[in-house]
Amino acid sequence: MGDHSARIYPVILSGGSGTRLWPLSQPHRPKQFVPVVGDRSMIQETIMRVMDKSDFLAPIIVSGESQRHLVVDQLAQIGVDPAAILLEPAARNTAAAVAIAACWIMVNDPEAMMMVMPSDHVIQDLESLYVAVRAATAAAQAGYLVTFGIQPTHPETGYGYIERGVPVAAMDTVHEVVNFHEKPPLALATRYFEGGQHYWNGGMFLFGAHNYLTALNEHAPDVAAASQQAMERSVVDGVTIRPESASFMAGPDISIDHAVMEKATNTAVVPVDMGWSDVGSWDALWSIWALDGNGNGVNGDGFVLDGAGNLVYVSDGPPVAALGLQDCVIVSTAEGVLVAPRDRSQDVKKIVDHLKRRGTA
């Protein structure tokens, strides 16, 4: 993969709860630990993407204490020994999650770079990913904080956008970042989509650990101090590292975008079209599913009669027969059944909130 001096730790962020994929995703088993697409779970797929690639080192997993046994089991199932499992005492968003991984790298392998990846995204075109990683590596070696800009396929209001500027010197596939934009209303999303200068922000980054911590110290010193102190006082148990709780919790809850990427001047974006999906909802899963001629997707023991545009997903639940339905999602698991119009799938987290109040989630 290009320059053989590159040493990159995959830093896999696995703290999410994935509430919009209820009932498949549960509080005790969030979506990254479930085989949503294919036979392997999403975190296993994410790890396998960067195994057996010469530049990548063993993965660093950042997760929470309550998910420790899941992370350990998932790694064992695919025979992967991690460099480290960092267990946050509670979620403090992505700026701190990336910071504790950077602190670990600075102690153990200070020249190394880190590629930050969410644990629960689908990437269908791996060759395009590797080409983008090569370009991003060269830019990161030149001191840039690099983000990957996902080529939009439609005007999406659910993602943040990255606006690209001029190419970085001598790197035609790497651009300076003009701006990060919040989730836009539809009219603006349409303008972004048609203009060709904007990419979805998929939450993937590549940079030197030292460069990230330098930027964090400058732009979000309270995050940097809390993370540094938590790691200095951490409890180490083999590859499992528990940052000290009081120090860690003293830091603010802020994303890497707000804390660093939106403020730093040395940011760059590598556009990539790699069949990406964050599988953030049942509708998003339907959109990447192999559909039949009527636009129906079926997983497991289910079928659709005289219907179109449906997703029927059976996993350890009773079989499903759908008759005369349009654009619906029906999910059947051992822990619950969901029936909803597909265009309401962003609202599934309201169900989870309701169940929490009822004390059953």
C-alpha positions as CSV (number, residue, x, y, z in Angstrom):
1,M,0.0,0.0,0.0
2,G,2.4,2.7,-1.2
3,D,5.0,4.1,1.2
4,H,6.2,1.2,3.2
5,S,7.3,3.4,6.1
6,A,3.6,3.9,6.9
7,R,2.5,2.4,10.2
8,I,-1.2,2.8,10.8
9,Y,-3.2,1.7,13.8
10,P,-6.9,1.1,12.9
11,V,-8.8,2.9,15.8
12,I,-12.2,1.4,15.8
13,L,-14.9,3.3,17.7
14,S,-17.4,0.9,19.2
15,G,-19.4,2.8,21.8
16,G,-22.7,3.4,19.9
17,S,-26.1,2.0,20.9
18,G,-27.7,1.8,17.4
19,T,-31.2,2.4,18.7
20,R,-32.7,3.0,15.2
21,L,-32.1,-0.7,14.4
22,W,-34.4,-2.0,17.2
23,P,-35.4,-4.8,17.8
24,L,-32.3,-6.3,16.2
25,S,-30.0,-3.9,18.0
26,Q,-30.6,-4.0,21.8
27,P,-29.0,-2.1,24.7
28,H,-27.1,-5.2,25.7
29,R,-26.1,-6.0,22.1
30,P,-25.9,-2.9,19.9
31,K,-25.9,-3.1,16.2
32,Q,-22.1,-3.3,15.7
33,F,-22.1,-6.7,17.4
34,V,-24.8,-8.1,15.2
35,P,-24.5,-9.6,11.7
36,V,-26.8,-7.1,10.0
37,V,-25.4,-7.6,6.5
38,G,-23.7,-10.9,5.9
39,D,-22.5,-13.6,8.3
40,R,-20.0,-11.5,10.3
41,S,-21.0,-8.7,12.7
42,M,-20.4,-5.1,11.7
43,I,-17.4,-4.7,14.0
44,Q,-15.9,-7.9,12.6
45,E,-16.3,-6.7,9.1
46,T,-14.7,-3.4,10.0
47,I,-11.7,-5.1,11.6
48,M,-11.3,-7.6,8.7
49,R,-11.1,-4.6,6.2
50,V,-7.7,-3.6,7.6
51,M,-6.3,-7.1,8.4
52,D,-3.6,-8.5,6.1
53,K,-2.8,-5.1,4.7
54,S,0.9,-4.3,5.0
55,D,0.6,-0.7,6.4
56,F,-2.0,-1.6,9.1
57,L,-1.0,-2.7,12.6
58,A,-3.1,-4.5,15.1
59,P,-6.4,-2.7,15.8
60,I,-7.1,-0.5,18.8
61,I,-10.7,-0.8,19.9
62,V,-12.3,2.0,21.9
63,S,-15.5,0.8,23.7
64,G,-17.3,1.0,27.0
65,E,-17.0,-1.2,30.1
66,S,-20.4,-2.7,29.5
67,Q,-19.4,-3.9,26.0
68,R,-16.0,-5.4,27.0
69,H,-17.1,-9.1,26.9
70,L,-18.7,-8.5,23.5
71,V,-15.5,-6.9,22.1
72,V,-13.4,-9.7,23.4
73,D,-15.7,-12.4,22.0
74,Q,-15.9,-10.8,18.6
75,L,-12.2,-10.5,18.3
76,A,-11.7,-14.2,19.4
77,Q,-14.3,-15.4,16.8
78,I,-12.2,-13.9,14.0
79,G,-8.8,-14.8,15.6
80,V,-7.6,-11.2,15.9
81,D,-5.3,-10.0,18.7
82,P,-5.8,-6.3,19.3
83,A,-3.1,-3.9,20.1
84,A,-5.3,-2.5,22.8
85,I,-8.9,-2.4,24.1
86,L,-9.6,1.0,25.6
87,L,-12.7,1.0,27.9
88,E,-14.3,4.4,28.5
89,P,-16.0,4.7,31.9
90,A,-18.8,6.4,30.1
91,A,-19.4,7.8,26.6
92,R,-17.8,11.2,26.1
93,N,-18.2,11.5,22.3
94,T,-15.6,11.1,19.6
95,A,-13.0,13.8,20.5
96,A,-12.1,12.0,23.7
97,A,-12.4,8.5,22.3
98,V,-9.8,9.4,19.6
99,A,-7.7,11.2,22.1
100,I,-7.2,8.3,24.5
101,A,-6.2,6.1,21.5
102,A,-3.7,8.8,20.4
103,C,-2.3,8.9,23.9
104,W,-1.8,5.1,23.9
105,I,0.0,5.4,20.5
106,M,2.3,8.2,21.8
107,V,3.4,6.0,24.6
108,N,3.8,2.8,22.6
109,D,4.6,3.8,19.0
110,P,4.9,7.6,18.8
111,E,5.7,7.8,15.1
112,A,2.6,5.8,14.1
113,M,-0.5,7.1,12.4
114,M,-4.0,6.3,13.3
115,M,-7.0,5.6,11.0
116,V,-10.3,6.3,12.9
117,M,-13.3,4.2,11.8
118,P,-16.8,3.7,13.3
119,S,-17.4,0.1,14.0
120,D,-20.8,-0.1,12.4
121,H,-20.5,1.1,8.8
122,V,-20.8,-0.9,5.6
123,I,-18.2,-0.4,2.8
124,Q,-18.9,-2.4,-0.3
125,D,-16.0,-1.3,-2.6
126,L,-12.9,-2.1,-0.6
127,E,-10.5,-1.4,-3.5
128,S,-11.7,2.2,-3.6
129,L,-11.2,2.5,0.2
130,Y,-7.6,1.3,-0.1
131,V,-6.8,3.8,-2.9
132,A,-8.2,6.5,-0.7
133,V,-6.2,5.3,2.3
134,R,-3.0,5.5,0.2
135,A,-3.7,9.1,-0.7
136,A,-4.7,10.0,2.8
137,T,-1.5,8.4,4.2
138,A,0.7,10.6,2.0
139,A,-1.3,13.7,3.2
140,A,-1.1,12.6,6.9
141,Q,2.7,12.1,6.5
142,A,2.8,15.7,5.3
143,G,1.1,16.8,8.5
144,Y,-2.5,17.1,7.5
145,L,-5.5,15.9,9.5
146,V,-7.3,14.0,6.8
147,T,-11.0,13.1,6.6
148,F,-12.6,10.8,4.1
149,G,-15.4,12.5,2.1
150,I,-18.1,10.1,1.0
151,Q,-19.4,10.7,-2.5
152,P,-23.1,11.6,-2.0
153,T,-25.6,9.5,-3.9
154,H,-28.6,11.7,-3.2
155,P,-29.5,14.9,-1.2
156,E,-29.3,13.6,2.3
157,T,-30.4,15.7,5.3
158,G,-29.2,13.2,7.9
159,Y,-25.5,13.7,7.4
160,G,-23.0,16.5,7.9
161,Y,-21.2,17.6,4.8
162,I,-17.5,18.5,4.0
163,E,-16.9,21.2,1.4
164,R,-13.7,20.7,-0.5
165,G,-11.3,23.4,-1.7
166,V,-8.2,23.4,-3.9
167,P,-6.0,20.3,-4.2
168,V,-3.2,19.9,-1.7
169,A,0.2,20.5,-3.3
170,A,1.2,17.6,-5.6
171,M,-1.7,15.5,-4.5
172,D,-4.5,15.6,-7.0
173,T,-6.9,13.4,-5.0
174,V,-6.5,15.3,-1.7
175,H,-8.2,18.6,-1.2
176,E,-8.0,21.2,1.5
177,V,-11.2,21.5,3.5
178,V,-13.1,24.8,3.0
179,N,-15.8,24.0,5.6
180,F,-17.7,21.4,7.6
181,H,-21.4,21.9,7.4
182,E,-24.1,20.7,9.8
183,K,-26.9,18.5,8.7
184,P,-28.7,20.7,6.1
185,P,-32.4,21.2,5.3
186,L,-33.5,19.5,2.0
187,A,-33.1,22.6,-0.2
188,L,-29.5,23.1,0.9
189,A,-28.7,19.4,0.7
190,T,-30.0,19.4,-2.9
191,R,-27.6,22.4,-3.6
192,Y,-24.7,20.5,-2.1
193,F,-25.5,17.4,-4.0
194,E,-25.8,19.2,-7.4
195,G,-22.8,21.4,-6.8
196,G,-20.3,18.6,-6.7
197,Q,-18.0,20.2,-4.1
198,H,-19.6,18.6,-1.0
199,Y,-19.2,15.2,0.5
200,W,-20.9,13.3,3.3
201,N,-19.0,13.3,6.5
202,G,-18.6,9.5,7.3
203,G,-16.6,10.0,10.5
204,M,-13.5,8.4,9.2
205,F,-10.1,10.1,9.7
206,L,-6.4,9.5,9.2
207,F,-3.6,11.4,10.9
208,G,-0.4,11.1,13.0
209,A,-1.3,10.6,16.7
210,H,1.1,13.5,17.6
211,N,-0.6,15.8,15.1
212,Y,-4.0,15.1,16.5
213,L,-3.0,15.7,20.1
214,T,-1.2,18.9,19.0
215,A,-4.4,20.2,17.4
216,L,-6.5,19.0,20.3
217,N,-4.3,20.9,22.8
218,E,-4.7,24.0,20.7
219,H,-8.4,23.9,19.9
220,A,-9.9,21.8,22.8
221,P,-7.4,21.8,25.6
222,D,-9.9,20.6,28.2
223,V,-10.5,17.4,26.2
224,A,-6.7,17.0,25.7
225,A,-6.0,17.4,29.4
226,A,-8.8,15.1,30.6
227,S,-7.8,12.4,28.1
228,Q,-4.1,12.7,28.9
229,Q,-4.6,12.5,32.6
230,A,-7.1,9.6,32.4
231,M,-4.5,7.6,30.4
232,E,-1.6,8.5,32.7
233,R,-3.7,7.1,35.6
234,S,-5.2,4.2,33.7
235,V,-5.4,0.6,35.0
236,V,-3.7,-1.7,32.5
237,D,-4.8,-5.4,32.4
238,G,-3.0,-7.0,29.5
239,V,-4.3,-5.4,26.3
240,T,-7.3,-4.0,28.2
241,I,-6.8,-0.4,29.4
242,R,-9.2,1.4,31.7
243,P,-8.7,5.2,31.6
244,E,-9.2,6.7,35.1
245,S,-12.8,7.6,35.5
246,A,-12.7,10.9,37.4
247,S,-10.2,12.5,35.0
248,F,-11.9,11.2,31.9
249,M,-15.4,12.4,33.0
250,A,-14.0,15.9,33.7
251,G,-13.7,16.4,30.0
252,P,-16.5,17.8,27.9
253,D,-18.8,15.7,25.7
254,I,-17.8,16.9,22.2
255,S,-17.3,15.4,18.8
256,I,-14.0,15.3,17.0
257,D,-15.6,17.5,14.3
258,H,-16.6,20.3,16.7
259,A,-13.5,20.0,18.8
260,V,-10.8,19.8,16.2
261,M,-11.7,19.4,12.5
262,E,-13.8,22.5,12.2
263,K,-11.2,24.7,13.8
264,A,-7.8,23.3,12.6
265,T,-6.3,24.9,9.5
266,N,-4.3,21.8,8.4
267,T,-7.4,19.7,7.5
268,A,-7.7,17.8,4.2
269,V,-10.4,15.6,2.6
270,V,-10.0,12.6,0.3
271,P,-13.2,12.1,-1.7
272,V,-14.1,8.4,-2.0
273,D,-17.0,6.5,-3.6
274,M,-16.9,3.1,-1.9
275,G,-20.4,1.9,-1.5
276,W,-20.6,3.4,2.0
277,S,-23.6,3.2,4.4
278,D,-23.8,3.9,8.1
279,V,-26.8,1.6,8.2
280,G,-28.3,4.2,10.5
281,S,-31.9,3.0,10.0
282,W,-34.0,0.2,8.5
283,D,-34.5,2.4,5.5
284,A,-30.8,2.7,5.0
285,L,-30.4,-1.1,5.2
286,W,-33.2,-1.5,2.6
287,S,-31.3,0.9,0.3
288,I,-28.2,-1.3,0.2
289,W,-30.1,-4.7,0.3
290,A,-30.2,-7.0,-2.8
291,L,-33.9,-6.3,-3.8
292,D,-36.2,-8.4,-6.0
293,G,-38.0,-7.0,-9.0
294,N,-40.6,-5.3,-6.8
295,G,-38.1,-3.7,-4.6
296,N,-38.6,-6.1,-1.7
297,G,-35.7,-7.3,0.4
298,V,-36.1,-10.4,2.6
299,N,-33.7,-11.7,5.2
300,G,-34.4,-15.1,6.9
301,D,-37.8,-16.8,6.9
302,G,-40.1,-14.3,5.3
303,F,-41.9,-13.5,2.1
304,V,-43.9,-10.7,0.5
305,L,-47.1,-11.3,-1.6
306,D,-48.5,-8.6,-3.8
307,G,-46.3,-5.9,-2.2
308,A,-43.5,-3.6,-3.2
309,G,-40.7,-1.6,-1.6
310,N,-40.7,-3.6,1.7
311,L,-37.9,-4.9,3.9
312,V,-38.7,-8.1,5.8
313,Y,-36.0,-9.0,8.3
314,V,-36.3,-12.2,10.3
315,S,-33.6,-13.1,12.8
316,D,-34.4,-15.6,15.6
317,G,-38.1,-14.5,15.5
318,P,-41.2,-16.0,14.1
319,P,-41.5,-16.2,10.3
320,V,-43.2,-13.3,8.5
321,A,-45.7,-13.2,5.7
322,A,-46.5,-9.7,4.3
323,L,-49.6,-9.3,2.1
324,G,-50.4,-6.3,0.0
325,L,-48.0,-3.9,1.8
326,Q,-46.1,-1.0,0.2
327,D,-42.8,0.5,1.5
328,C,-42.9,-1.1,5.0
329,V,-40.3,-2.5,7.3
330,I,-41.2,-5.7,9.3
331,V,-38.6,-7.0,11.7
332,S,-39.0,-10.2,13.7
333,T,-36.5,-11.2,16.4
334,A,-36.6,-13.2,19.6
335,E,-36.8,-9.9,21.5
336,G,-39.4,-8.0,19.6
337,V,-41.3,-7.3,16.4
338,L,-41.3,-4.0,14.5
339,V,-43.8,-3.0,11.9
340,A,-43.5,0.5,10.4
341,P,-43.6,2.5,7.1
342,R,-40.1,2.6,5.7
343,D,-40.1,6.4,5.7
344,R,-40.6,6.5,9.5
345,S,-37.5,4.4,10.2
346,Q,-35.6,7.4,11.7
347,D,-38.3,7.5,14.4
348,V,-37.6,3.9,15.7
349,K,-35.5,5.4,18.5
350,K,-38.8,6.9,19.8
351,I,-39.9,3.3,20.4
352,V,-36.7,2.6,22.3
353,D,-37.3,5.7,24.4
354,H,-40.9,4.6,25.1
355,L,-39.7,1.1,26.1
356,K,-37.1,2.6,28.4
357,R,-39.7,4.6,30.2
358,R,-41.8,1.5,30.4
359,G,-38.8,-0.3,31.8
360,T,-38.7,-3.0,29.2
361,A,-35.7,-2.0,27.0
